[in-house]
């Protein structure tokens, strides 16, 4: 057990619409060599894209992975889609890491956040 406190789990906060959400759902293969390192690198790189707003991740016990990336506009999303290292990771994902995946891109027209006040 680690002595380090865990950061609280919080979703990406709501942003002023409109903006875009890229919803990437996956089922991975047994072959995962290099996946964690590549995933960490992608999380570093996307932060440098102007218009990147944040990312949420979830994994079900059954193996369905869900990643939602949020982008201010279609240009930011297009820049991430065409980023050279991201394209290489996409190819490796298809060749090695994903049994299947689906990508949905949506324009967010309404967004809000709720945060429960701390109890005293």
N, C-alpha and C positions, 0 to 999 in steps of 0.2 A: 504494500500500500504506500502511496506517495505522501510525503509530508506537505507537498504543494497544494494549496487550495485550488479547486477547479473553478474556472471562469463560469459565471452563470450562463445557462443556455438561453439565448434570446434570438428571436427572428430578426431579419433585416427590417428596420422600421419603414413605415409607409413613407412614400415620397409624393410630391405634388404631381398628379397625373397631367398629361399622359406620359407614360414611359413604357418600356418593353420588358417582358419576362420571357426568358428562354428556359423551358422546362425539359430537362433531360432525364429520362427514366431508363434504367438499365437492369439487366440481369447479367452477372459476370460469369466467366468460365472458371475452371479450376486453375488455369495458368495465370498467375498474377505477378510473375517476376517483373520488377521495375514499376509496377503500377503505383505504389505509394509515393515513390520518388517523383514520378512524372506528375501525379496528381498535385503534390505539393508545389512543384515548379509551375504548373498551370495556375494554381491559386495565387502565386507570387506575380506571374506575368499579367494576369487579367487586371490586377490593381493598377497597372500603368496605363490602361486604356482610358482616355478621356471620356467621361460619361458613364463609366462603370459605377454602379450604385451599391453593389453587395451581392452576397450569395447565401442561400440556405441549402442545407444538406439533410437528408434523412435516409435511414436504412431500415427496412422491415426485417423481422426475424426470418421471413421466408426467402430473403435475398433480393428483393426489389430495392434498387437504389434510386433516389430522387434528388436531383440537384436543380435548383432554380437560380439562375443568374438574372440580375436586374440591371437594365441599361437605360440611360436617359433618353436615347433616341436610336433610330434605325442605323444611323451612321456608326455609332459606338458598337452596336451589335455586329455590324458588317466588318468593322475593323478587327474585332475579336475572332469572328468566324474565319477571316483570311490571314490571321497572324501565322507566320511561318512555323514557329515551334508548336503552336496549337494544331496546325494542319498535320504535322508529323505525329503528334500524339493521337489525333483522330485516326490516322491510318493504323497506328500500332494497336489502338483500341479495337478496331474492326478485325485486325489480323490475329490478336492474341487475347485480349481481356474481356470482350463482351460476347455473350451468347446472343443477345439481342438488345436493341435500344430503340427508343423513340424520342424524337425532338419535337416539341411544340413551341412555337413562337407566338406570343400574344401581346397585343397592345393593351396596357392597363389603363382603364378609364375611370376607375374608382379605387380608392385606397385609404385605409385608416388603420390606426394602431390603438390597442388597449394595453395599458399596464396597470396591474393591481397596485394600489398604494401599499407601502410597507406597513406591517402591523406593528403597533407599539407595545 
